[in-house]
């Protein structure tokens, strides 16, 4: 019986491709499932042989640690060089999305505070 070894929900395509390649290179047999039409299913890589779970998990964990360190170093370098995107730059790049977020925040604040503001009237 197969066992879930790596969830693909929310995983960038390059990371998923790297994990697939890693499993292929080391001879692990697996199959892939998608999240389905509505995304309610489990998208993941399933190891076919349960006896290989520890070795595959160790391999994936090592890859994830290396990836995390590499991406962290890249982000730190972009911050030092001033290339990292700031919140203000992101808001300017997506003004409509920013407006919707601010309107949503204002609506929630209004709904939460209105009962307290009208207590004395």
PALO-438892 format. One record per atom (N, C-alpha, C, O): x, y, z; atom name; residue in three letters. Coordinates in steps of 0.02 Angstrom, whole numbers, plus 32768, in hexadecimal, padded with zeros to 4 digits. Each point is the difference from the previous one (the first is absolute). Example, Ala and Ser with C-alpha at 12.3 -4.5 7.8 and 13.67 -1.06 7.14 Angstrom:
BEGIN
<r <8294,7EE4,8186>,"N","ALA">
<r <7FD3,803B,8000>,"CA","ALA">
<r <802D,803C,8000>,"C","ALA">
<r <8034,7FFF,8021>,"O","ALA">
<r <7FBA,8036,7FBB>,"N","SER">
<r <802A,803B,8003>,"CA","SER">
<r <7FD9,8037,8025>,"C","SER">
<r <8019,8037,8008>,"O","SER">
This chain:
BEGIN
<r <802A,7FC5,8000>,"N","UNK">
<r <7FD6,803B,8000>,"CA","UNK">
<r <802C,803E,8000>,"C","UNK">
<r <8034,8002,8021>,"O","UNK">
<r <7FB8,8030,7FBA>,"N","UNK">
<r <8029,803C,7FFA>,"CA","UNK">
<r <7FF7,802E,803C>,"C","UNK">
<r <7FCE,7FFC,8025>,"O","UNK">
<r <8063,8030,7FE5>,"N","UNK">
<r <7FFF,802F,8038>,"CA","UNK">
<r <8013,8045,7FE6>,"C","UNK">
<r <802D,8007,7FD6>,"O","UNK">
<r <7FB1,802C,8043>,"N","UNK">
<r <800D,8045,7FEC>,"CA","UNK">
<r <8045,8014,8019>,"C","UNK">
<r <800E,7FFD,803B>,"O","UNK">
<r <801D,8017,7F97>,"N","UNK">
<r <8044,8013,8012>,"CA","UNK">
<r <800C,804B,7FF8>,"C","UNK">
<r <802C,801C,8020>,"O","UNK">
<r <7FAC,8005,7FB4>,"N","UNK">
<r <800B,8048,7FF5>,"CA","UNK">
<r <7FBF,801F,7FE7>,"C","UNK">
<r <7FE6,7FED,7FCB>,"O","UNK">
<r <8000,8043,805A>,"N","UNK">
<r <7FC3,8024,7FEB>,"CA","UNK">
<r <8013,8035,7FCC>,"C","UNK">
<r <8032,8022,8006>,"O","UNK">
<r <7FA4,7FE4,7FC7>,"N","UNK">
<r <800C,8031,7FCB>,"CA","UNK">
<r <7FD4,803E,8005>,"C","UNK">
<r <8008,802E,7FD8>,"O","UNK">
<r <7FCB,7FD4,8058>,"N","UNK">
<r <7FD4,803A,8008>,"CA","UNK">
<r <802A,803C,8015>,"C","UNK">
<r <8022,7FFF,8033>,"O","UNK">
<r <7FDB,8036,7FA5>,"N","UNK">
<r <8024,803D,8010>,"CA","UNK">
<r <804B,7FFE,7FF4>,"C","UNK">
<r <8024,802D,8015>,"O","UNK">
<r <7FF4,7F9F,7FCA>,"N","UNK">
<r <8047,7FF9,7FF4>,"CA","UNK">
<r <8010,801F,7FBB>,"C","UNK">
<r <7FDD,7FF2,7FD0>,"O","UNK">
<r <8058,8037,802C>,"N","UNK">
<r <8012,801C,7FBF>,"CA","UNK">
<r <8013,7FC8,7FCE>,"C","UNK">
<r <8017,7FCB,8014>,"O","UNK">
<r <7FDD,8043,7FAD>,"N","UNK">
<r <800C,7FCD,7FCC>,"CA","UNK">
<r <8049,7FEA,7FFE>,"C","UNK">
<r <800E,7FC5,7FF5>,"O","UNK">
<r <8021,8069,8016>,"N","UNK">
<r <8046,7FED,7FFD>,"CA","UNK">
<r <8013,7FD1,803A>,"C","UNK">
<r <8028,7FD2,7FF7>,"O","UNK">
<r <7FBB,8039,8043>,"N","UNK">
<r <800E,7FD3,8039>,"CA","UNK">
<r <7FE2,7FBB,7FF3>,"C","UNK">
<r <8020,7FCD,800E>,"O","UNK">
<r <7FA3,8031,7FD8>,"N","UNK">
<r <7FE1,7FBF,7FF1>,"CA","UNK">
<r <8029,7FDA,7FCC>,"C","UNK">
<r <800A,7FC4,8006>,"O","UNK">
<r <800D,8060,7FC7>,"N","UNK">
<r <8029,7FE0,7FCC>,"CA","UNK">
<r <8042,7FE6,801E>,"C","UNK">
<r <8017,7FCA,7FEE>,"O","UNK">
<r <8006,805C,803F>,"N","UNK">
<r <803E,7FEA,801F>,"CA","UNK">
<r <7FF6,7FC1,802A>,"C","UNK">
<r <802A,7FD3,7FFF>,"O","UNK">
<r <7F9F,802A,8025>,"N","UNK">
<r <7FF2,7FC5,802A>,"CA","UNK">
<r <7FF3,7FC3,7FD3>,"C","UNK">
<r <8018,7FC9,800F>,"O","UNK">
<r <7FC2,8041,7FBB>,"N","UNK">
<r <7FF5,7FC9,7FD1>,"CA","UNK">
<r <8042,7FE6,7FE4>,"C","UNK">
<r <800C,7FC4,7FFD>,"O","UNK">
<r <801F,806B,7FEF>,"N","UNK">
<r <8041,7FED,7FE3>,"CA","UNK">
<r <802A,7FDC,8034>,"C","UNK">
<r <8023,7FD0,7FF0>,"O","UNK">
<r <7FDB,8048,804E>,"N","UNK">
<r <8026,7FE1,8036>,"CA","UNK">
<r <7FE9,7FB8,800C>,"C","UNK">
<r <802A,7FD3,8007>,"O","UNK">
<r <7F95,8023,7FFA>,"N","UNK">
<r <7FE6,7FBC,800A>,"CA","UNK">
<r <8012,7FD3,7FC5>,"C","UNK">
<r <8010,7FC5,8009>,"O","UNK">
<r <7FEC,8056,7FBA>,"N","UNK">
<r <8012,7FD9,7FC5>,"CA","UNK">
<r <804A,7FED,8001>,"C","UNK">
<r <8012,7FC7,7FF1>,"O","UNK">
<r <8019,8068,8021>,"N","UNK">
<r <8048,7FF4,8000>,"CA","UNK">
<r <8014,7FC9,8031>,"C","UNK">
<r <802F,7FDB,7FF4>,"O","UNK">
<r <7FAC,8021,8043>,"N","UNK">
<r <8012,7FCF,8033>,"CA","UNK">
<r <7FD7,7FC0,7FFB>,"C","UNK">
<r <8003,7FD5,802C>,"O","UNK">
<r <7FD6,8024,7F9F>,"N","UNK">
<r <7FDE,7FC2,7FF1>,"CA","UNK">
<r <7FC2,7FF2,802A>,"C","UNK">
<r <7FEC,7FC6,8007>,"O","UNK">
<r <7FF6,806D,8015>,"N","UNK">
<r <7FC2,7FF5,8025>,"CA","UNK">
<r <7FC5,7FFE,7FD0>,"C","UNK">
<r <7FFA,802A,7FD4>,"O","UNK">
<r <7FDB,7FA5,8035>,"N","UNK">
<r <7FC4,7FFB,7FD8>,"CA","UNK">
<r <7FC8,8026,8024>,"C","UNK">
<r <7FF4,7FF5,803B>,"O","UNK">
<r <7FEB,8037,7FA0>,"N","UNK">
<r <7FCC,8029,801D>,"CA","UNK">
<r <7FCB,800E,7FCB>,"C","UNK">
<r <800B,7FF6,7FC5>,"O","UNK">
<r <7FBC,8022,8052>,"N","UNK">
<r <7FCF,801A,7FD1>,"CA","UNK">
<r <7FE7,8043,801B>,"C","UNK">
<r <8007,800F,803B>,"O","UNK">
<r <7FDD,8019,7F98>,"N","UNK">
<r <7FEC,8043,8011>,"CA","UNK">
<r <7FB4,8008,7FFA>,"C","UNK">
<r <7FE2,7FE6,7FD1>,"O","UNK">
<r <8001,803D,805F>,"N","UNK">
<r <7FB9,800F,7FFD>,"CA","UNK">
<r <7FF7,804B,7FFE>,"C","UNK">
<r <8028,8026,801B>,"O","UNK">
<r <7FA1,7FEF,7FC6>,"N","UNK">
<r <7FF1,8048,7FFD>,"CA","UNK">
<r <7FCC,8010,8035>,"C","UNK">
<r <7FE3,7FD3,801F>,"O","UNK">
<r <8011,806C,7FEB>,"N","UNK">
<r <7FCF,8016,8031>,"CA","UNK">
<r <7FB9,7FF8,7FE7>,"C","UNK">
<r <7FD0,800B,8026>,"O","UNK">
<r <8027,7FE2,7F9C>,"N","UNK">
<r <7FBD,7FF9,7FE4>,"CA","UNK">
<r <7FE6,8042,7FE4>,"C","UNK">
<r <8022,8033,8003>,"O","UNK">
<r <7FA2,7FCA,7FE3>,"N","UNK">
<r <7FE3,803A,7FDF>,"CA","UNK">
<r <7FF7,803C,802F>,"C","UNK">
<r <8010,8038,7FED>,"O","UNK">
<r <7FD8,7FBB,804E>,"N","UNK">
<r <7FF5,8036,8030>,"CA","UNK">
<r <803A,8009,8032>,"C","UNK">
<r <7FFD,802B,802B>,"O","UNK">
<r <8036,7FAD,7FCE>,"N","UNK">
<r <8039,8005,802D>,"CA","UNK">
<r <7FF3,7FE2,8045>,"C","UNK">
<r <8023,800F,8030>,"O","UNK">
<r <7FAA,7FC6,7FD4>,"N","UNK">
<r <7FEE,7FE3,8041>,"CA","UNK">
<r <8027,7FC0,800E>,"C","UNK">
<r <8003,7FEA,803A>,"O","UNK">
<r <801A,7FF8,7F93>,"N","UNK">
<r <8026,7FC3,800A>,"CA","UNK">
<r <8047,800F,8019>,"C","UNK">
<r <8014,8039,8007>,"O","UNK">
<r <8010,7F92,8006>,"N","UNK">
<r <8045,8007,8017>,"CA","UNK">
<r <802F,7FFB,7FC5>,"C","UNK">
<r <8009,7FCB,7FE2>,"O","UNK">
<r <8014,806E,800C>,"N","UNK">
<r <8033,8001,7FCC>,"CA","UNK">
<r <8041,7FEC,8020>,"C","UNK">
<r <8017,8020,8030>,"O","UNK">
<r <8008,7FAC,7FB6>,"N","UNK">
<r <803E,7FEB,8020>,"CA","UNK">
<r <8024,7FCA,7FD9>,"C","UNK">
<r <7FE8,7FE6,7FCE>,"O","UNK">
<r <8052,800A,804C>,"N","UNK">
<r <8028,7FC8,7FE6>,"CA","UNK">
<r <7FFA,7FC8,8032>,"C","UNK">
<r <800C,8008,803C>,"O","UNK">
<r <7FE1,7FBE,7FAB>,"N","UNK">
<r <7FF4,7FC6,802A>,"CA","UNK">
<r <8035,7FCB,7FF2>,"C","UNK">
<r <8008,7FEB,7FC7>,"O","UNK">
<r <801A,8000,806C>,"N","UNK">
<r <8033,7FCD,7FFA>,"CA","UNK">
<r <7FDE,7FBC,7FFE>,"C","UNK">
<r <7FD5,7FF1,8029>,"O","UNK">
<r <803D,7FE5,7FA6>,"N","UNK">
<r <7FDF,7FC0,7FF7>,"CA","UNK">
<r <8017,7FCB,8032>,"C","UNK">
<r <7FDA,7FD4,8013>,"O","UNK">
<r <8065,8031,8003>,"N","UNK">
<r <801C,7FCE,802D>,"CA","UNK">
<r <800A,801F,8045>,"C","UNK">
<r <802B,802B,8009>,"O","UNK">
<r <7FAD,7FC0,8027>,"N","UNK">
<r <8004,801C,8044>,"CA","UNK">
<r <8044,7FF6,8020>,"C","UNK">
<r <8014,8027,802B>,"O","UNK">
<r <800F,7FA5,7FC2>,"N","UNK">
<r <8041,7FF2,801F>,"CA","UNK">
<r <8034,8034,7FED>,"C","UNK">
<r <8034,8004,8021>,"O","UNK">
<r <7FC0,8023,7FAC>,"N","UNK">
<r <802F,8033,7FEB>,"CA","UNK">
<r <7FEF,8045,801D>,"C","UNK">
<r <8020,8032,7FEF>,"O","UNK">
<r <7FAE,7FD1,803B>,"N","UNK">
<r <7FE8,8040,801A>,"CA","UNK">
<r <8037,8027,8025>,"C","UNK">
<r <8008,803C,7FF4>,"O","UNK">
<r <801C,7FA4,8038>,"N","UNK">
<r <8033,8022,8027>,"CA","UNK">
<r <8036,801E,7FD3>,"C","UNK">
<r <8015,8039,800A>,"O","UNK">
<r <8002,7FA0,7FC6>,"N","UNK">
<r <8035,8018,7FD3>,"CA","UNK">
<r <7FE7,803A,7FD5>,"C","UNK">
<r <8023,8031,7FF6>,"O","UNK">
<r <7FA0,7FC9,7FF0>,"N","UNK">
<r <7FE4,8035,7FD6>,"CA","UNK">
<r <7FF4,803F,8028>,"C","UNK">
<r <800E,8037,7FE9>,"O","UNK">
<r <7FD8,7FC1,8053>,"N","UNK">
<r <7FF2,8039,802C>,"CA","UNK">
<r <8041,8024,8011>,"C","UNK">
<r <8003,803E,8000>,"O","UNK">
<r <8032,7F9C,800F>,"N","UNK">
<r <8041,801E,8010>,"CA","UNK">
<r <801B,8027,7FC5>,"C","UNK">
<r <801C,8036,8008>,"O","UNK">
<r <7FDC,7FAE,7FBC>,"N","UNK">
<r <8018,8021,7FC3>,"CA","UNK">
<r <7FDA,8041,7FF4>,"C","UNK">
<r <801E,8033,7FF0>,"O","UNK">
<r <7FA0,7FCB,8018>,"N","UNK">
<r <7FD7,803C,7FF6>,"CA","UNK">
<r <800F,8034,8036>,"C","UNK">
<r <8004,803C,7FF1>,"O","UNK">
<r <8004,7FAF,804D>,"N","UNK">
<r <8010,802F,8036>,"CA","UNK">
<r <8043,8023,7FF3>,"C","UNK">
<r <8006,803C,800B>,"O","UNK">
<r <802B,7F9E,7FDE>,"N","UNK">
<r <8041,801D,7FF0>,"CA","UNK">
<r <7FFA,8034,7FC8>,"C","UNK">
<r <801D,8036,8003>,"O","UNK">
<r <7FBC,7FB8,7FCA>,"N","UNK">
<r <7FF5,802F,7FC9>,"CA","UNK">
<r <7FDD,803F,8018>,"C","UNK">
<r <8013,8038,7FED>,"O","UNK">
<r <7FBA,7FC1,803D>,"N","UNK">
<r <7FDB,803A,8018>,"CA","UNK">
<r <802C,802E,802B>,"C","UNK">
<r <7FFA,803D,7FFD>,"O","UNK">
<r <8032,7FA6,802B>,"N","UNK">
<r <802E,8029,8028>,"CA","UNK">
<r <8030,8026,7FD3>,"C","UNK">
<r <800D,803B,800C>,"O","UNK">
<r <800D,7FA4,7FC1>,"N","UNK">
<r <802D,8021,7FD1>,"CA","UNK">
<r <7FDC,8037,7FDA>,"C","UNK">
<r <801B,8036,7FF7>,"O","UNK">
<r <7FA8,7FBD,7FF4>,"N","UNK">
<r <7FD9,8032,7FDB>,"CA","UNK">
<r <7FF0,803B,802D>,"C","UNK">
<r <8004,803A,7FEA>,"O","UNK">
<r <7FE9,7FB9,8053>,"N","UNK">
<r <7FF0,8036,802F>,"CA","UNK">
<r <803D,802C,800C>,"C","UNK">
<r <7FFA,803E,8001>,"O","UNK">
<r <8040,7FA4,8008>,"N","UNK">
<r <803D,8027,800B>,"CA","UNK">
<r <8011,8029,7FC2>,"C","UNK">
<r <8013,803A,8006>,"O","UNK">
<r <7FE6,7FA8,7FC0>,"N","UNK">
<r <8010,8023,7FC1>,"CA","UNK">
<r <7FD1,803A,7FF4>,"C","UNK">
<r <8016,8037,7FF0>,"O","UNK">
<r <7FA9,7FBE,8019>,"N","UNK">
<r <7FD0,8036,7FF5>,"CA","UNK">
<r <8006,8036,8035>,"C","UNK">
<r <7FF7,803C,7FF1>,"O","UNK">
<r <8019,7FB1,804C>,"N","UNK">
<r <800B,8031,8034>,"CA","UNK">
<r <803C,802C,7FF1>,"C","UNK">
<r <7FFE,803D,800A>,"O","UNK">
<r <8037,7FA5,7FDD>,"N","UNK">
<r <803C,8026,7FED>,"CA","UNK">
<r <7FF1,802E,7FC5>,"C","UNK">
<r <8018,8039,7FFF>,"O","UNK">
<r <7FC1,7FAF,7FD1>,"N","UNK">
<r <7FEE,802A,7FC7>,"CA","UNK">
<r <7FD6,803C,8016>,"C","UNK">
<r <800A,8038,7FE8>,"O","UNK">
<r <7FC7,7FBC,8046>,"N","UNK">
<r <7FD6,8036,8018>,"CA","UNK">
<r <8029,8033,8028>,"C","UNK">
<r <7FF7,803C,7FF9>,"O","UNK">
<r <8036,7FAB,8031>,"N","UNK">
<r <802B,802D,8027>,"CA","UNK">
<r <802B,802A,7FD1>,"C","UNK">
<r <800B,803C,800C>,"O","UNK">
<r <800F,7FA6,7FBF>,"N","UNK">
<r <8029,8025,7FD0>,"CA","UNK">
<r <7FD6,8034,7FDC>,"C","UNK">
<r <8018,8038,7FF5>,"O","UNK">
<r <7FAA,7FB8,7FFA>,"N","UNK">
<r <7FD6,8031,7FDE>,"CA","UNK">
<r <7FEC,8039,802F>,"C","UNK">
<r <7FF8,8039,7FEB>,"O","UNK">
<r <8001,7FB7,8055>,"N","UNK">
<r <7FF2,8035,8032>,"CA","UNK">
<r <803C,802F,8007>,"C","UNK">
<r <7FF8,803D,8003>,"O","UNK">
<r <8043,7FA6,8000>,"N","UNK">
<r <803D,8029,8007>,"CA","UNK">
<r <800A,802C,7FC3>,"C","UNK">
<r <8018,8039,8007>,"O","UNK">
<r <7FD7,7FAE,7FBF>,"N","UNK">
<r <800B,8027,7FC3>,"CA","UNK">
<r <7FC5,802F,7FF1>,"C","UNK">
<r <8003,8027,7FD1>,"O","UNK">
<r <7FC8,7FD5,8057>,"N","UNK">
<r <7FC6,802B,7FF6>,"CA","UNK">
<r <7FD1,7FE8,7FC9>,"C","UNK">
<r <7FD6,8027,7FE9>,"O","UNK">
<r <8030,7F9C,8002>,"N","UNK">
<r <7FD7,7FE5,7FCB>,"CA","UNK">
<r <7FC1,7FDD,8019>,"C","UNK">
<r <7FD3,7FF2,7FD8>,"O","UNK">
<r <8028,8001,8068>,"N","UNK">
<r <7FC5,7FDE,801C>,"CA","UNK">
<r <7FC4,802E,7FFD>,"C","UNK">
<r <8005,803C,800D>,"O","UNK">
<r <7FC2,7FA8,7FE1>,"N","UNK">
<r <7FC3,8027,7FF9>,"CA","UNK">
<r <7FE4,8012,8045>,"C","UNK">
<r <7FF9,7FD5,802B>,"O","UNK">
<r <7FF7,806A,7FDE>,"N","UNK">
<r <7FE3,8017,803F>,"CA","UNK">
<r <7FB4,7FFD,7FFC>,"C","UNK">
<r <7FE3,7FF6,7FCA>,"O","UNK">
<r <7FFD,8014,806E>,"N","UNK">
<r <7FB7,8000,8002>,"CA","UNK">
<r <7FE4,8039,7FD7>,"C","UNK">
<r <7FCE,7FF8,7FDD>,"O","UNK">
<r <8051,8042,8027>,"N","UNK">
<r <7FE9,803A,7FDA>,"CA","UNK">
<r <8007,7FF3,7FB4>,"C","UNK">
<r <7FD3,8011,7FDA>,"O","UNK">
<r <8064,7FD2,8012>,"N","UNK">
<r <8009,7FEF,7FB9>,"CA","UNK">
<r <7FCB,7FCE,7FE8>,"C","UNK">
<r <7FE7,8006,7FC9>,"O","UNK">
<r <8009,7FCA,8061>,"N","UNK">
<r <7FCE,7FCF,7FEF>,"CA","UNK">
<r <7FBB,8021,7FFB>,"C","UNK">
<r <7FD8,7FEE,7FD4>,"O","UNK">
<r <801A,8042,8058>,"N","UNK">
<r <7FC0,8023,7FFE>,"CA","UNK">
<r <7FFA,802B,7FC2>,"C","UNK">
<r <7FCB,8004,7FE1>,"O","UNK">
<r <806B,801C,800B>,"N","UNK">
<r <8000,8029,7FC4>,"CA","UNK">
<r <7FF9,7FD4,7FC1>,"C","UNK">
<r <7FE0,8014,7FD0>,"O","UNK">
<r <803E,7FB2,8032>,"N","UNK">
<r <7FFD,7FD3,7FC7>,"CA","UNK">
<r <7FBA,7FE3,7FF7>,"C","UNK">
<r <7FEB,7FF3,7FC7>,"O","UNK">
<r <7FF0,8004,8070>,"N","UNK">
<r <7FBC,7FE4,7FFD>,"CA","UNK">
<r <7FCF,8030,8024>,"C","UNK">
<r <7FE8,7FEF,8036>,"O","UNK">
<r <8009,804A,7FAD>,"N","UNK">
<r <7FD7,8031,8023>,"CA","UNK">
<r <7FB8,7FE9,800C>,"C","UNK">
<r <7FE3,800E,8035>,"O","UNK">
<r <8000,7FCE,7F9C>,"N","UNK">
<r <7FBC,7FE9,8009>,"CA","UNK">
<r <7FFB,7FCC,8038>,"C","UNK">
<r <7FD1,8003,8029>,"O","UNK">
<r <805D,7FD0,7FDA>,"N","UNK">
<r <8001,7FCF,8036>,"CA","UNK">
<r <800A,8022,8043>,"C","UNK">
<r <7FDF,7FEE,8031>,"O","UNK">
<r <804D,8043,7FD1>,"N","UNK">
<r <800B,8026,803E>,"CA","UNK">
<r <7FC1,8024,8015>,"C","UNK">
<r <7FEF,8001,803C>,"O","UNK">
<r <7FEE,801C,7F95>,"N","UNK">
<r <7FC1,8022,800F>,"CA","UNK">
<r <7FCC,7FD0,801D>,"C","UNK">
<r <7FDE,8011,8030>,"O","UNK">
<r <801C,7FB4,7FB2>,"N","UNK">
<r <7FD1,7FCF,801A>,"CA","UNK">
<r <8012,7FEA,8047>,"C","UNK">
<r <7FD4,7FF9,802B>,"O","UNK">
<r <806D,7FFC,7FE1>,"N","UNK">
<r <8015,7FEE,8044>,"CA","UNK">
<r <7FF0,8036,8032>,"C","UNK">
<r <7FE6,7FF2,8037>,"O","UNK">
<r <8028,804D,7FB7>,"N","UNK">
<r <7FF2,8037,802E>,"CA","UNK">
<r <7FB5,8007,800C>,"C","UNK">
<r <7FEA,800F,8037>,"O","UNK">
<r <7FEE,7FE8,7F94>,"N","UNK">
<r <7FB7,8003,8008>,"CA","UNK">
<r <7FE7,7FC8,802D>,"C","UNK">
<r <7FD4,800A,802A>,"O","UNK">
<r <8048,7FBB,7FCF>,"N","UNK">
<r <7FEE,7FC8,802B>,"CA","UNK">
<r <8012,800D,8049>,"C","UNK">
<r <7FD9,7FF1,802D>,"O","UNK">
<r <8062,802A,7FDE>,"N","UNK">
<r <8015,8011,8044>,"CA","UNK">
<r <7FD2,8034,801E>,"C","UNK">
<r <7FEC,7FFB,803A>,"O","UNK">
<r <8003,8038,7F9E>,"N","UNK">
<r <7FD3,8035,8018>,"CA","UNK">
<r <7FBB,7FE3,8010>,"C","UNK">
<r <7FE1,8014,8032>,"O","UNK">
<r <8006,7FBF,7FA6>,"N","UNK">
<r <7FBF,7FE2,800C>,"CA","UNK">
<r <8000,7FD7,8040>,"C","UNK">
<r <7FD1,8003,8028>,"O","UNK">
<r <8063,7FD6,7FE3>,"N","UNK">
<r <8004,7FD8,803D>,"CA","UNK">
<r <8005,802E,803D>,"C","UNK">
<r <7FDE,7FF4,8032>,"O","UNK">
<r <804B,8040,7FCA>,"N","UNK">
<r <8005,802F,8038>,"CA","UNK">
<r <7FBD,8021,800E>,"C","UNK">
<r <7FED,8009,803A>,"O","UNK">
<r <7FF0,800A,7F92>,"N","UNK">
<r <7FBF,8020,8008>,"CA","UNK">
<r <7FCF,7FD0,8024>,"C","UNK">
<r <7FDE,8013,802F>,"O","UNK">
<r <8020,7FAF,7FB9>,"N","UNK">
<r <7FD1,7FD0,801E>,"CA","UNK">
<r <8012,7FF0,8048>,"C","UNK">
<r <7FD4,7FF3,8029>,"O","UNK">
<r <806B,800C,7FE7>,"N","UNK">
<r <8016,7FF0,8044>,"CA","UNK">
<r <7FF5,803C,802F>,"C","UNK">
<r <7FEA,7FF6,8039>,"O","UNK">
<r <8026,8046,7FB0>,"N","UNK">
<r <7FFE,803A,802C>,"CA","UNK">
<r <7FBC,8022,8004>,"C","UNK">
<r <7FF2,8023,8031>,"O","UNK">
<r <7FE4,7FD5,7F9D>,"N","UNK">
<r <7FC0,8024,7FFE>,"CA","UNK">
<r <7FD4,7FF3,803D>,"C","UNK">
<r <7FE3,8030,8019>,"O","UNK">
<r <8016,7F93,7FFF>,"N","UNK">
<r <7FD7,7FF6,803C>,"CA","UNK">
<r <8019,8028,803D>,"C","UNK">
<r <7FD8,8017,8028>,"O","UNK">
<r <8069,7FEF,7FDE>,"N","UNK">
<r <801C,8024,8039>,"CA","UNK">
<r <7FF9,804C,7FF8>,"C","UNK">
<r <7FF7,8024,8031>,"O","UNK">
<r <800C,7FF3,7F92>,"N","UNK">
<r <7FFB,8048,7FF4>,"CA","UNK">
<r <7FB8,8019,8007>,"C","UNK">
<r <7FF6,803B,800B>,"O","UNK">
<r <7FDA,7F99,7FEE>,"N","UNK">
<r <7FB9,8014,8004>,"CA","UNK">
<r <7FE0,7FED,8042>,"C","UNK">
<r <7FC3,8004,8006>,"O","UNK">
<r <8064,7FE8,802B>,"N","UNK">
<r <7FE4,7FEC,8041>,"CA","UNK">
<r <7FDC,8039,8024>,"C","UNK">
<r <7FCB,7FF5,801D>,"O","UNK">
<r <8051,8045,7FE2>,"N","UNK">
<r <7FE5,8037,8027>,"CA","UNK">
<r <7FC9,8027,7FDC>,"C","UNK">
<r <7FE4,802E,801D>,"O","UNK">
<r <800D,7FC2,7FA6>,"N","UNK">
<r <7FCF,8028,7FDA>,"CA","UNK">
<r <7FBD,7FE0,7FFD>,"C","UNK">
<r <7FD2,801C,7FE1>,"O","UNK">
